[in-house]
Amino acid sequence: MKNRLRVLRAENGWSQADLAERLGVSRQAVNAIETGKHDPSLNLAFAIADTFGERIEELFLHKG
Amino acid sequence: MSSALDRKEKKFQVQFMMHIAMFMAVLAGSVVMNETNDLSIISKGFLATSPVVPMVFMLRLIISHYRSMDEYIQRVMGESLLWAVGVVGCVAMAYGLLAEMVEVPTFSPAFMLPAIAVVFGIAQFIQLKDETHEE
């Protein structure tokens, strides 16, 4: 699953650690999601979308 | 790691070290008592197995810590545990089969848990090594 996490994080001027703090997860988890190593659970995906004020389908794109 | 998780991790490390200290104390106590007293078979059996008790408490601590981790770290820990159990199990099985045919030194099964812990640590390190630095 592709995502726009890194772009949105950069736009907000947040480090991975900053975003991890806001989401209550480890920085490694943010890194793994950004690099596509880990697909987040629905709960975490919604939390990420809420943090950026985006709709979940605008943030995560299914490769098909 | 976020500061809340960082605090949680530090608390876990302190508790973990306390459990290790408890294990070492019970182990030392059981060895000393066994060597300085003439005990019955039942007492010797109790003393010999008593260090397992702090290990059970440590297992509870680790499971509780696992539950508090985020989903990605849980996945890494789960995969690392599978590697650890799989590698140690396969090596033990290979060694056991070898022992059926060839004269080899015997090893105490007490070393199984420490061996699993070591391989678990290595597997976790390998899985997280690329994520040490922020991209």
N, CA and C atoms of all chains as a GROMACS GRO file, in nm:
protein
  597
    1MET      N    1   0.085  -0.120   0.000
    1MET     CA    2   0.000   0.000   0.000
    1MET      C    3   0.089   0.126   0.000
    2LYS      N    4   0.063   0.214  -0.096
    2LYS     CA    5   0.139   0.340  -0.101
    2LYS      C    6   0.074   0.442  -0.006
    3ASN      N    7   0.153   0.540   0.036
    3ASN     CA    8   0.094   0.645   0.120
    3ASN      C    9   0.169   0.777   0.102
    4ARG      N   10   0.104   0.884   0.144
    4ARG     CA   11   0.163   1.019   0.129
    4ARG      C   12   0.216   1.071   0.263
    5LEU      N   13   0.246   0.979   0.350
    5LEU     CA   14   0.285   1.015   0.487
    5LEU      C   15   0.408   1.107   0.490
    6ARG      N   16   0.510   1.068   0.416
    6ARG     CA   17   0.635   1.145   0.421
    6ARG      C   18   0.614   1.288   0.368
    7VAL      N   19   0.536   1.299   0.260
    7VAL     CA   20   0.510   1.430   0.200
    7VAL      C   21   0.434   1.519   0.300
    8LEU      N   22   0.329   1.464   0.358
    8LEU     CA   23   0.248   1.542   0.453
    8LEU      C   24   0.328   1.578   0.578
    9ARG      N   25   0.411   1.486   0.620
    9ARG     CA   26   0.495   1.512   0.739
    9ARG      C   27   0.591   1.627   0.709
   10ALA      N   28   0.650   1.623   0.591
   10ALA     CA   29   0.745   1.728   0.551
   10ALA      C   30   0.672   1.863   0.539
   11GLU      N   31   0.553   1.860   0.485
   11GLU     CA   32   0.474   1.984   0.470
   11GLU      C   33   0.446   2.048   0.607
   12ASN      N   34   0.427   1.963   0.706
   12ASN     CA   35   0.399   2.013   0.842
   12ASN      C   36   0.527   2.043   0.921
   13GLY      N   37   0.640   2.007   0.862
   13GLY     CA   38   0.769   2.032   0.928
   13GLY      C   39   0.791   1.943   1.050
   14TRP      N   40   0.733   1.826   1.047
   14TRP     CA   41   0.748   1.733   1.160
   14TRP      C   42   0.855   1.630   1.129
   15SER      N   43   0.927   1.590   1.232
   15SER     CA   44   1.019   1.477   1.217
   15SER      C   45   0.938   1.349   1.240
   16GLN      N   46   0.999   1.236   1.211
   16GLN     CA   47   0.930   1.108   1.237
   16GLN      C   48   0.901   1.095   1.386
   17ALA      N   49   0.992   1.143   1.468
   17ALA     CA   50   0.972   1.136   1.613
   17ALA      C   51   0.854   1.223   1.656
   18ASP      N   52   0.840   1.341   1.592
   18ASP     CA   53   0.726   1.430   1.625
   18ASP      C   54   0.593   1.360   1.593
   19LEU      N   55   0.588   1.302   1.473
   19LEU     CA   56   0.464   1.234   1.432
   19LEU      C   57   0.436   1.113   1.522
   20ALA      N   58   0.544   1.039   1.555
   20ALA     CA   59   0.529   0.923   1.642
   20ALA      C   60   0.471   0.964   1.777
   21GLU      N   61   0.520   1.077   1.830
   21GLU     CA   62   0.471   1.130   1.958
   21GLU      C   63   0.321   1.160   1.950
   22ARG      N   64   0.280   1.224   1.839
   22ARG     CA   65   0.139   1.260   1.823
   22ARG      C   66   0.051   1.135   1.810
   23LEU      N   67   0.107   1.031   1.748
   23LEU     CA   68   0.027   0.909   1.726
   23LEU      C   69   0.037   0.811   1.842
   24GLY      N   70   0.135   0.832   1.929
   24GLY     CA   71   0.155   0.739   2.042
   24GLY      C   72   0.213   0.606   1.998
   25VAL      N   73   0.297   0.612   1.893
   25VAL     CA   74   0.365   0.490   1.847
   25VAL      C   75   0.515   0.518   1.844
   26SER      N   76   0.594   0.415   1.812
   26SER     CA   77   0.739   0.433   1.806
   26SER      C   78   0.778   0.501   1.675
   27ARG      N   79   0.897   0.564   1.675
   27ARG     CA   80   0.946   0.626   1.552
   27ARG      C   81   0.970   0.519   1.445
   28GLN      N   82   1.011   0.401   1.490
   28GLN     CA   83   1.033   0.291   1.396
   28GLN      C   84   0.904   0.256   1.322
   29ALA      N   85   0.791   0.266   1.393
   29ALA     CA   86   0.662   0.234   1.329
   29ALA      C   87   0.631   0.336   1.220
   30VAL      N   88   0.656   0.464   1.248
   30VAL     CA   89   0.631   0.569   1.147
   30VAL      C   90   0.721   0.545   1.027
   31ASN      N   91   0.848   0.514   1.054
   31ASN     CA   92   0.943   0.488   0.945
   31ASN      C   93   0.899   0.368   0.862
   32ALA      N   94   0.854   0.263   0.929
   32ALA     CA   95   0.812   0.141   0.857
   32ALA      C   96   0.689   0.167   0.770
   33ILE      N   97   0.599   0.251   0.818
   33ILE     CA   98   0.479   0.285   0.738
   33ILE      C   99   0.520   0.370   0.618
   34GLU      N  100   0.605   0.468   0.642
   34GLU     CA  101   0.650   0.557   0.533
   34GLU      C  102   0.720   0.480   0.422
   35THR      N  103   0.802   0.384   0.462
   35THR     CA  104   0.880   0.310   0.363
   35THR      C  105   0.803   0.191   0.304
   36GLY      N  106   0.680   0.172   0.348
   36GLY     CA  107   0.596   0.065   0.295
   36GLY      C  108   0.627  -0.072   0.351
   37LYS      N  109   0.710  -0.076   0.458
   37LYS     CA  110   0.743  -0.206   0.519
   37LYS      C  111   0.627  -0.258   0.602
   38HIS      N  112   0.543  -0.166   0.648
   38HIS     CA  113   0.433  -0.205   0.736
   38HIS      C  114   0.305  -0.132   0.695
   39ASP      N  115   0.199  -0.208   0.676
   39ASP     CA  116   0.068  -0.148   0.651
   39ASP      C  117  -0.001  -0.129   0.786
   40PRO      N  118  -0.039  -0.005   0.818
   40PRO     CA  119  -0.099   0.017   0.952
   40PRO      C  120  -0.236  -0.048   0.965
   41SER      N  121  -0.274  -0.075   1.088
   41SER     CA  122  -0.409  -0.125   1.115
   41SER      C  123  -0.509  -0.013   1.082
   42LEU      N  124  -0.636  -0.049   1.073
   42LEU     CA  125  -0.739   0.050   1.041
   42LEU      C  126  -0.741   0.161   1.146
   43ASN      N  127  -0.728   0.120   1.273
   43ASN     CA  128  -0.726   0.217   1.384
   43ASN      C  129  -0.614   0.319   1.367
   44LEU      N  130  -0.493   0.269   1.340
   44LEU     CA  131  -0.378   0.358   1.326
   44LEU      C  132  -0.390   0.442   1.200
   45ALA      N  133  -0.441   0.383   1.093
   45ALA     CA  134  -0.459   0.457   0.967
   45ALA      C  135  -0.554   0.574   0.989
   46PHE      N  136  -0.663   0.550   1.062
   46PHE     CA  137  -0.758   0.659   1.092
   46PHE      C  138  -0.692   0.766   1.180
   47ALA      N  139  -0.612   0.721   1.275
   47ALA     CA  140  -0.542   0.817   1.364
   47ALA      C  141  -0.446   0.904   1.282
   48ILE      N  142  -0.376   0.843   1.187
   48ILE     CA  143  -0.284   0.919   1.102
   48ILE      C  144  -0.362   1.020   1.018
   49ALA      N  145  -0.471   0.973   0.958
   49ALA     CA  146  -0.553   1.062   0.875
   49ALA      C  147  -0.607   1.179   0.958
   50ASP      N  148  -0.653   1.151   1.079
   50ASP     CA  149  -0.704   1.257   1.168
   50ASP      C  150  -0.595   1.358   1.201
   51THR      N  151  -0.474   1.307   1.226
   51THR     CA  152  -0.361   1.394   1.262
   51THR      C  153  -0.332   1.496   1.151
   52PHE      N  154  -0.344   1.450   1.026
   52PHE     CA  155  -0.316   1.539   0.914
   52PHE      C  156  -0.442   1.610   0.863
   53GLY      N  157  -0.557   1.577   0.921
   53GLY     CA  158  -0.682   1.637   0.877
   53GLY      C  159  -0.718   1.597   0.734
   54GLU      N  160  -0.682   1.476   0.699
   54GLU     CA  161  -0.709   1.424   0.563
   54GLU      C  162  -0.804   1.307   0.571
   55ARG      N  163  -0.863   1.274   0.456
   55ARG     CA  164  -0.946   1.154   0.450
   55ARG      C  165  -0.852   1.034   0.430
   56ILE      N  166  -0.890   0.923   0.489
   56ILE     CA  167  -0.800   0.806   0.487
   56ILE      C  168  -0.765   0.762   0.344
   57GLU      N  169  -0.863   0.774   0.252
   57GLU     CA  170  -0.837   0.731   0.114
   57GLU      C  171  -0.749   0.829   0.036
   58GLU      N  172  -0.734   0.949   0.093
   58GLU     CA  173  -0.643   1.046   0.029
   58GLU      C  174  -0.500   1.028   0.078
   59LEU      N  175  -0.489   0.957   0.186
   59LEU     CA  176  -0.358   0.935   0.249
   59LEU      C  177  -0.297   0.801   0.208
   60PHE      N  178  -0.383   0.700   0.202
   60PHE     CA  179  -0.335   0.566   0.166
   60PHE      C  180  -0.395   0.524   0.032
   61LEU      N  181  -0.307   0.480  -0.057
   61LEU     CA  182  -0.351   0.442  -0.191
   61LEU      C  183  -0.322   0.295  -0.214
   62HIS      N  184  -0.426   0.221  -0.245
   62HIS     CA  185  -0.406   0.078  -0.270
   62HIS      C  186  -0.346   0.059  -0.407
   63LYS      N  187  -0.241  -0.024  -0.412
   63LYS     CA  188  -0.171  -0.043  -0.541
   63LYS      C  189  -0.255  -0.123  -0.639
   64GLY      N  190  -0.346  -0.206  -0.588
   64GLY     CA  191  -0.432  -0.285  -0.675
   64GLY      C  192  -0.368  -0.413  -0.724
   65MET      N  193   1.181   0.711   1.919
   65MET     CA  194   1.067   0.665   1.999
   65MET      C  195   1.008   0.784   2.073
   66SER      N  196   0.876   0.791   2.083
   66SER     CA  197   0.814   0.905   2.150
   66SER      C  198   0.846   0.901   2.299
   67SER      N  199   0.833   1.018   2.364
   67SER     CA  200   0.878   1.025   2.504
   67SER      C  201   0.795   0.936   2.595
   68ALA      N  202   0.664   0.925   2.568
   68ALA     CA  203   0.580   0.837   2.650
   68ALA      C  204   0.628   0.693   2.639
   69LEU      N  205   0.658   0.652   2.515
   69LEU     CA  206   0.706   0.515   2.493
   69LEU      C  207   0.847   0.499   2.552
   70ASP      N  208   0.924   0.607   2.544
   70ASP     CA  209   1.059   0.606   2.598
   70ASP      C  210   1.056   0.583   2.749
   71ARG      N  211   0.965   0.652   2.817
   71ARG     CA  212   0.951   0.635   2.963
   71ARG      C  213   0.909   0.492   2.996
   72LYS      N  214   0.814   0.442   2.914
   72LYS     CA  215   0.763   0.306   2.934
   72LYS      C  216   0.876   0.205   2.916
   73GLU      N  217   0.959   0.229   2.814
   73GLU     CA  218   1.071   0.140   2.784
   73GLU      C  219   1.172   0.141   2.898
   74LYS      N  220   1.201   0.260   2.952
   74LYS     CA  221   1.296   0.270   3.062
   74LYS      C  222   1.244   0.198   3.186
   75LYS      N  223   1.113   0.215   3.213
   75LYS     CA  224   1.051   0.149   3.328
   75LYS      C  225   1.062  -0.003   3.311
   76PHE      N  226   1.036  -0.049   3.187
   76PHE     CA  227   1.045  -0.192   3.160
   76PHE      C  228   1.188  -0.242   3.182
   77GLN      N  229   1.287  -0.166   3.135
   77GLN     CA  230   1.426  -0.207   3.150
   77GLN      C  231   1.465  -0.219   3.297
   78VAL      N  232   1.418  -0.124   3.379
   78VAL     CA  233   1.447  -0.130   3.523
   78VAL      C  234   1.383  -0.254   3.585
   79GLN      N  235   1.255  -0.276   3.551
   79GLN     CA  236   1.185  -0.393   3.605
   79GLN      C  237   1.250  -0.523   3.558
   80PHE      N  238   1.294  -0.523   3.432
   80PHE     CA  239   1.359  -0.642   3.376
   80PHE      C  240   1.487  -0.673   3.453
   81MET      N  241   1.568  -0.569   3.478
   81MET     CA  242   1.693  -0.589   3.552
   81MET      C  243   1.665  -0.637   3.695
   82MET      N  244   1.556  -0.587   3.754
   82MET     CA  245   1.519  -0.632   3.889
   82MET      C  246   1.484  -0.781   3.887
   83HIS      N  247   1.415  -0.823   3.783
   83HIS     CA  248   1.380  -0.965   3.771
   83HIS      C  249   1.504  -1.051   3.751
   84ILE      N  250   1.599  -0.999   3.671
   84ILE     CA  251   1.726  -1.072   3.650
   84ILE      C  252   1.798  -1.087   3.784
   85ALA      N  253   1.802  -0.976   3.862
   85ALA     CA  254   1.868  -0.978   3.994
   85ALA      C  255   1.800  -1.080   4.086
   86MET      N  256   1.664  -1.081   4.079
   86MET     CA  257   1.588  -1.176   4.162
   86MET      C  258   1.623  -1.320   4.123
   87PHE      N  259   1.633  -1.343   3.992
   87PHE     CA  260   1.668  -1.477   3.942
   87PHE      C  261   1.807  -1.518   3.991
   88MET      N  262   1.904  -1.425   3.979
   88MET     CA  263   2.041  -1.455   4.021
   88MET      C  264   2.046  -1.484   4.171
   89ALA      N  265   1.969  -1.408   4.249
   89ALA     CA  266   1.967  -1.427   4.394
   89ALA      C  267   1.909  -1.564   4.430
   90VAL      N  268   1.799  -1.598   4.365
   90VAL     CA  269   1.735  -1.728   4.394
   90VAL      C  270   1.827  -1.842   4.350
   91LEU      N  271   1.891  -1.825   4.233
   91LEU     CA  272   1.982  -1.928   4.183
   91LEU      C  273   2.100  -1.948   4.278
   92ALA      N  274   2.160  -1.836   4.320
   92ALA     CA  275   2.274  -1.844   4.413
   92ALA      C  276   2.230  -1.905   4.546
   93GLY      N  277   2.114  -1.862   4.595
   93GLY     CA  278   2.061  -1.915   4.720
   93GLY      C  279   2.038  -2.064   4.714
   94SER      N  280   1.982  -2.110   4.604
   94SER     CA  281   1.952  -2.253   4.591
   94SER      C  282   2.080  -2.336   4.583
   95VAL      N  283   2.182  -2.283   4.513
   95VAL     CA  284   2.310  -2.355   4.502
   95VAL      C  285   2.378  -2.362   4.638
   96VAL      N  286   2.383  -2.249   4.707
   96VAL     CA  287   2.449  -2.244   4.839
   96VAL      C  288   2.378  -2.336   4.938
   97MET      N  289   2.245  -2.328   4.942
   97MET     CA  290   2.169  -2.411   5.036
   97MET      C  291   2.187  -2.560   5.007
   98ASN      N  292   2.192  -2.591   4.878
   98ASN     CA  293   2.209  -2.731   4.838
   98ASN      C  294   2.346  -2.785   4.877
   99GLU      N  295   2.448  -2.699   4.867
   99GLU     CA  296   2.584  -2.744   4.896
   99GLU      C  297   2.618  -2.742   5.045
  100THR      N  298   2.548  -2.660   5.121
  100THR     CA  299   2.583  -2.648   5.264
  100THR      C  300   2.493  -2.731   5.356
  101ASN      N  301   2.387  -2.788   5.300
  101ASN     CA  302   2.294  -2.867   5.382
  101ASN      C  303   2.275  -3.006   5.324
  102ASP      N  304   2.247  -3.098   5.413
  102ASP     CA  305   2.216  -3.234   5.368
  102ASP      C  306   2.063  -3.243   5.360
  103LEU      N  307   2.012  -3.226   5.241
  103LEU     CA  308   1.866  -3.214   5.224
  103LEU      C  309   1.804  -3.341   5.167
  104SER      N  310   1.673  -3.351   5.188
  104SER     CA  311   1.600  -3.465   5.132
  104SER      C  312   1.584  -3.444   4.981
  105ILE      N  313   1.546  -3.550   4.913
  105ILE     CA  314   1.529  -3.545   4.768
  105ILE      C  315   1.423  -3.439   4.731
  106ILE      N  316   1.314  -3.435   4.808
  106ILE     CA  317   1.206  -3.339   4.778
  106ILE      C  318   1.258  -3.196   4.793
  107SER      N  319   1.333  -3.171   4.900
  107SER     CA  320   1.389  -3.036   4.922
  107SER      C  321   1.488  -2.999   4.811
  108LYS      N  322   1.568  -3.098   4.771
  108LYS     CA  323   1.665  -3.073   4.664
  108LYS      C  324   1.591  -3.040   4.533
  109GLY      N  325   1.485  -3.114   4.510
  109GLY     CA  326   1.404  -3.090   4.388
  109GLY      C  327   1.343  -2.951   4.391
  110PHE      N  328   1.292  -2.911   4.507
  110PHE     CA  329   1.233  -2.778   4.520
  110PHE      C  330   1.340  -2.671   4.498
  111LEU      N  331   1.456  -2.691   4.561
  111LEU     CA  332   1.566  -2.594   4.548
  111LEU      C  333   1.615  -2.583   4.403
  112ALA      N  334   1.628  -2.699   4.340
  112ALA     CA  335   1.682  -2.701   4.203
  112ALA      C  336   1.590  -2.626   4.106
  113THR      N  337   1.460  -2.638   4.128
  113THR     CA  338   1.365  -2.577   4.032
  113THR      C  339   1.321  -2.436   4.075
  114SER      N  340   1.361  -2.393   4.194
  114SER     CA  341   1.315  -2.262   4.243
  114SER      C  342   1.354  -2.142   4.154
  115PRO      N  343   1.469  -2.143   4.084
  115PRO     CA  344   1.500  -2.028   3.997
  115PRO      C  345   1.400  -2.008   3.882
  116VAL      N  346   1.318  -2.110   3.856
  116VAL     CA  347   1.219  -2.097   3.749
  116VAL      C  348   1.110  -1.998   3.790
  117VAL      N  349   1.085  -1.987   3.922
  117VAL     CA  350   0.978  -1.899   3.971
  117VAL      C  351   0.999  -1.753   3.927
  118PRO      N  352   1.120  -1.694   3.952
  118PRO     CA  353   1.139  -1.557   3.902
  118PRO      C  354   1.130  -1.547   3.751
  119MET      N  355   1.165  -1.658   3.681
  119MET     CA  356   1.154  -1.656   3.534
  119MET      C  357   1.008  -1.648   3.491
  120VAL      N  358   0.919  -1.711   3.567
  120VAL     CA  359   0.775  -1.704   3.535
  120VAL      C  360   0.726  -1.560   3.552
  121PHE      N  361   0.774  -1.494   3.660
  121PHE     CA  362   0.739  -1.353   3.681
  121PHE      C  363   0.795  -1.266   3.568
  122MET      N  364   0.915  -1.301   3.522
  122MET     CA  365   0.976  -1.225   3.413
  122MET      C  366   0.895  -1.244   3.284
  123LEU      N  367   0.847  -1.366   3.263
  123LEU     CA  368   0.764  -1.393   3.145
  123LEU      C  369   0.638  -1.307   3.148
  124ARG      N  370   0.578  -1.295   3.267
  124ARG     CA  371   0.459  -1.210   3.283
  124ARG      C  372   0.492  -1.065   3.249
  125LEU      N  373   0.609  -1.019   3.295
  125LEU     CA  374   0.653  -0.882   3.269
  125LEU      C  375   0.671  -0.859   3.118
  126ILE      N  376   0.733  -0.956   3.051
  126ILE     CA  377   0.760  -0.942   2.907
  126ILE      C  378   0.629  -0.941   2.828
  127ILE      N  379   0.535  -1.028   2.866
  127ILE     CA  380   0.405  -1.032   2.796
  127ILE      C  381   0.331  -0.900   2.816
  128SER      N  382   0.335  -0.848   2.938
  128SER     CA  383   0.271  -0.720   2.967
  128SER      C  384   0.336  -0.608   2.884
  129HIS      N  385   0.469  -0.612   2.872
  129HIS     CA  386   0.542  -0.513   2.792
  129HIS      C  387   0.504  -0.527   2.644
  130TYR      N  388   0.494  -0.650   2.598
  130TYR     CA  389   0.457  -0.676   2.457
  130TYR      C  390   0.320  -0.614   2.426
  131ARG      N  391   0.227  -0.630   2.518
  131ARG     CA  392   0.091  -0.577   2.497
  131ARG      C  393   0.089  -0.424   2.490
  132SER      N  394   0.187  -0.361   2.556
  132SER     CA  395   0.190  -0.214   2.558
  132SER      C  396   0.261  -0.156   2.436
  133MET      N  397   0.324  -0.241   2.357
  133MET     CA  398   0.399  -0.194   2.239
  133MET      C  399   0.305  -0.160   2.124
  134ASP      N  400   0.352  -0.077   2.031
  134ASP     CA  401   0.267  -0.048   1.915
  134ASP      C  402   0.268  -0.166   1.818
  135GLU      N  403   0.178  -0.160   1.721
  135GLU     CA  404   0.156  -0.276   1.634
  135GLU      C  405   0.281  -0.317   1.555
  136TYR      N  406   0.363  -0.220   1.515
  136TYR     CA  407   0.481  -0.254   1.436
  136TYR      C  408   0.585  -0.327   1.521
  137ILE      N  409   0.608  -0.274   1.642
  137ILE     CA  410   0.705  -0.339   1.732
  137ILE      C  411   0.654  -0.477   1.773
  138GLN      N  412   0.522  -0.490   1.791
  138GLN     CA  413   0.465  -0.622   1.821
  138GLN      C  414   0.495  -0.720   1.708
  139ARG      N  415   0.483  -0.670   1.584
  139ARG     CA  416   0.509  -0.756   1.468
  139ARG      C  417   0.656  -0.799   1.467
  140VAL      N  418   0.746  -0.703   1.491
  140VAL     CA  419   0.890  -0.732   1.492
  140VAL      C  420   0.921  -0.834   1.603
  141MET      N  421   0.862  -0.811   1.722
  141MET     CA  422   0.888  -0.902   1.834
  141MET      C  423   0.833  -1.042   1.804
  142GLY      N  424   0.715  -1.046   1.743
  142GLY     CA  425   0.654  -1.176   1.708
  142GLY      C  426   0.739  -1.253   1.610
  143GLU      N  427   0.786  -1.184   1.505
  143GLU     CA  428   0.870  -1.250   1.404
  143GLU      C  429   1.003  -1.293   1.465
  144SER      N  430   1.058  -1.209   1.553
  144SER     CA  431   1.185  -1.242   1.617
  144SER      C  432   1.170  -1.367   1.704
  145LEU      N  433   1.057  -1.374   1.774
  145LEU     CA  434   1.032  -1.491   1.860
  145LEU      C  435   1.020  -1.618   1.775
  146LEU      N  436   0.952  -1.607   1.660
  146LEU     CA  437   0.940  -1.722   1.570
  146LEU      C  438   1.078  -1.768   1.523
  147TRP      N  439   1.164  -1.671   1.485
  147TRP     CA  440   1.300  -1.704   1.444
  147TRP      C  441   1.375  -1.772   1.557
  148ALA      N  442   1.363  -1.714   1.678
  148ALA     CA  443   1.437  -1.767   1.793
  148ALA      C  444   1.395  -1.910   1.826
  149VAL      N  445   1.265  -1.932   1.836
  149VAL     CA  446   1.216  -2.067   1.869
  149VAL      C  447   1.250  -2.163   1.756
  150GLY      N  448   1.234  -2.117   1.633
  150GLY     CA  449   1.262  -2.202   1.516
  150GLY      C  450   1.408  -2.240   1.507
  151VAL      N  451   1.497  -2.143   1.521
  151VAL     CA  452   1.642  -2.171   1.508
  151VAL      C  453   1.688  -2.261   1.622
  152VAL      N  454   1.652  -2.225   1.745
  152VAL     CA  455   1.697  -2.305   1.861
  152VAL      C  456   1.636  -2.445   1.856
  153GLY      N  457   1.509  -2.452   1.816
  153GLY     CA  458   1.442  -2.582   1.803
  153GLY      C  459   1.510  -2.670   1.698
  154CYS      N  460   1.541  -2.612   1.583
  154CYS     CA  461   1.605  -2.688   1.475
  154CYS      C  462   1.745  -2.734   1.516
  155VAL      N  463   1.820  -2.643   1.580
  155VAL     CA  464   1.956  -2.679   1.625
  155VAL      C  465   1.948  -2.791   1.729
  156ALA      N  466   1.854  -2.777   1.823
  156ALA     CA  467   1.839  -2.880   1.927
  156ALA      C  468   1.799  -3.014   1.866
  157MET      N  469   1.710  -3.008   1.766
  157MET     CA  470   1.665  -3.132   1.701
  157MET      C  471   1.781  -3.196   1.624
  158ALA      N  472   1.857  -3.113   1.551
  158ALA     CA  473   1.971  -3.163   1.475
  158ALA      C  474   2.074  -3.227   1.569
  159TYR      N  475   2.097  -3.158   1.683
  159TYR     CA  476   2.194  -3.208   1.780
  159TYR      C  477   2.145  -3.340   1.841
  160GLY      N  478   2.017  -3.346   1.869
  160GLY     CA  479   1.958  -3.468   1.924
  160GLY      C  480   1.969  -3.585   1.828
  161LEU      N  481   1.943  -3.559   1.700
  161LEU     CA  482   1.954  -3.663   1.598
  161LEU      C  483   2.098  -3.708   1.581
  162LEU      N  484   2.189  -3.609   1.589
  162LEU     CA  485   2.332  -3.638   1.579
  162LEU      C  486   2.377  -3.726   1.695
  163ALA      N  487   2.325  -3.694   1.813
  163ALA     CA  488   2.361  -3.769   1.934
  163ALA      C  489   2.316  -3.915   1.927
  164GLU      N  490   2.215  -3.942   1.845
  164GLU     CA  491   2.169  -4.080   1.828
  164GLU      C  492   2.272  -4.166   1.754
  165MET      N  493   2.353  -4.100   1.671
  165MET     CA  494   2.446  -4.174   1.585
  165MET      C  495   2.593  -4.155   1.622
  166VAL      N  496   2.624  -4.039   1.679
  166VAL     CA  497   2.765  -4.006   1.708
  166VAL      C  498   2.777  -3.967   1.855
  167GLU      N  499   2.895  -3.995   1.911
  167GLU     CA  500   2.923  -3.956   2.050
  167GLU      C  501   2.947  -3.805   2.054
  168VAL      N  502   2.858  -3.730   2.117
  168VAL     CA  503   2.874  -3.585   2.128
  168VAL      C  504   2.857  -3.543   2.274
  169PRO      N  505   2.915  -3.428   2.312
  169PRO     CA  506   2.897  -3.382   2.451
  169PRO      C  507   2.750  -3.352   2.480
  170THR      N  508   2.708  -3.376   2.604
  170THR     CA  509   2.567  -3.350   2.638
  170THR      C  510   2.553  -3.207   2.690
  171PHE      N  511   2.438  -3.148   2.660
  171PHE     CA  512   2.408  -3.013   2.706
  171PHE      C  513   2.281  -3.015   2.791
  172SER      N  514   2.281  -2.934   2.895
  172SER     CA  515   2.164  -2.928   2.981
  172SER      C  516   2.051  -2.853   2.910
  173PRO      N  517   1.926  -2.905   2.920
  173PRO     CA  518   1.813  -2.833   2.860
  173PRO      C  519   1.790  -2.696   2.926
  174ALA      N  520   1.856  -2.671   3.040
  174ALA     CA  521   1.844  -2.541   3.107
  174ALA      C  522   1.898  -2.428   3.020
  175PHE      N  523   1.980  -2.463   2.920
  175PHE     CA  524   2.038  -2.360   2.832
  175PHE      C  525   1.944  -2.320   2.718
  176MET      N  526   1.832  -2.393   2.705
  176MET     CA  527   1.738  -2.364   2.594
  176MET      C  528   1.683  -2.222   2.603
  177LEU      N  529   1.634  -2.183   2.722
  177LEU     CA  530   1.572  -2.050   2.736
  177LEU      C  531   1.673  -1.938   2.713
  178PRO      N  532   1.793  -1.945   2.775
  178PRO     CA  533   1.892  -1.840   2.742
  178PRO      C  534   1.926  -1.836   2.594
  179ALA      N  535   1.934  -1.954   2.530
  179ALA     CA  536   1.966  -1.958   2.386
  179ALA      C  537   1.855  -1.890   2.305
  180ILE      N  538   1.729  -1.917   2.342
  180ILE     CA  539   1.616  -1.853   2.273
  180ILE      C  540   1.623  -1.702   2.293
  181ALA      N  541   1.656  -1.659   2.415
  181ALA     CA  542   1.665  -1.515   2.444
  181ALA      C  543   1.772  -1.448   2.359
  182VAL      N  544   1.886  -1.515   2.344
  182VAL     CA  545   1.997  -1.458   2.267
  182VAL      C  546   1.957  -1.446   2.118
  183VAL      N  547   1.902  -1.554   2.062
  183VAL     CA  548   1.864  -1.551   1.919
  183VAL      C  549   1.751  -1.450   1.897
  184PHE      N  550   1.660  -1.439   1.995
  184PHE     CA  551   1.551  -1.340   1.988
  184PHE      C  552   1.609  -1.199   1.978
  185GLY      N  553   1.708  -1.170   2.063
  185GLY     CA  554   1.773  -1.038   2.062
  185GLY      C  555   1.842  -1.009   1.930
  186ILE      N  556   1.911  -1.110   1.875
  186ILE     CA  557   1.981  -1.092   1.748
  186ILE      C  558   1.880  -1.069   1.635
  187ALA      N  559   1.773  -1.148   1.635
  187ALA     CA  560   1.670  -1.135   1.529
  187ALA      C  561   1.605  -0.997   1.535
  188GLN      N  562   1.579  -0.950   1.655
  188GLN     CA  563   1.517  -0.818   1.671
  188GLN      C  564   1.612  -0.708   1.623
  189PHE      N  565   1.740  -0.723   1.657
  189PHE     CA  566   1.841  -0.626   1.613
  189PHE      C  567   1.847  -0.621   1.461
  190ILE      N  568   1.848  -0.738   1.397
  190ILE     CA  569   1.857  -0.743   1.249
  190ILE      C  570   1.734  -0.677   1.187
  191GLN      N  571   1.617  -0.705   1.243
  191GLN     CA  572   1.494  -0.649   1.184
  191GLN      C  573   1.485  -0.497   1.201
  192LEU      N  574   1.541  -0.446   1.310
  192LEU     CA  575   1.529  -0.301   1.336
  192LEU      C  576   1.653  -0.222   1.297
  193LYS      N  577   1.756  -0.290   1.247
  193LYS     CA  578   1.885  -0.220   1.224
  193LYS      C  579   1.872  -0.110   1.117
  194ASP      N  580   1.786  -0.130   1.019
  194ASP     CA  581   1.771  -0.028   0.914
  194ASP      C  582   1.691   0.092   0.961
  195GLU      N  583   1.627   0.079   1.075
  195GLU     CA  584   1.539   0.187   1.122
  195GLU      C  585   1.595   0.263   1.241
  196THR      N  586   1.726   0.252   1.257
  196THR     CA  587   1.790   0.323   1.368
  196THR      C  588   1.791   0.473   1.342
  197HIS      N  589   1.813   0.508   1.215
  197HIS     CA  590   1.822   0.650   1.181
  197HIS      C  591   1.697   0.696   1.108
  198GLU      N  592   1.663   0.823   1.133
  198GLU     CA  593   1.547   0.881   1.067
  198GLU      C  594   1.577   0.908   0.921
  199GLU      N  595   1.481   0.872   0.832
  199GLU     CA  596   1.504   0.897   0.689
  199GLU      C  597   1.452   1.033   0.650
   0.00000   0.00000   0.00000
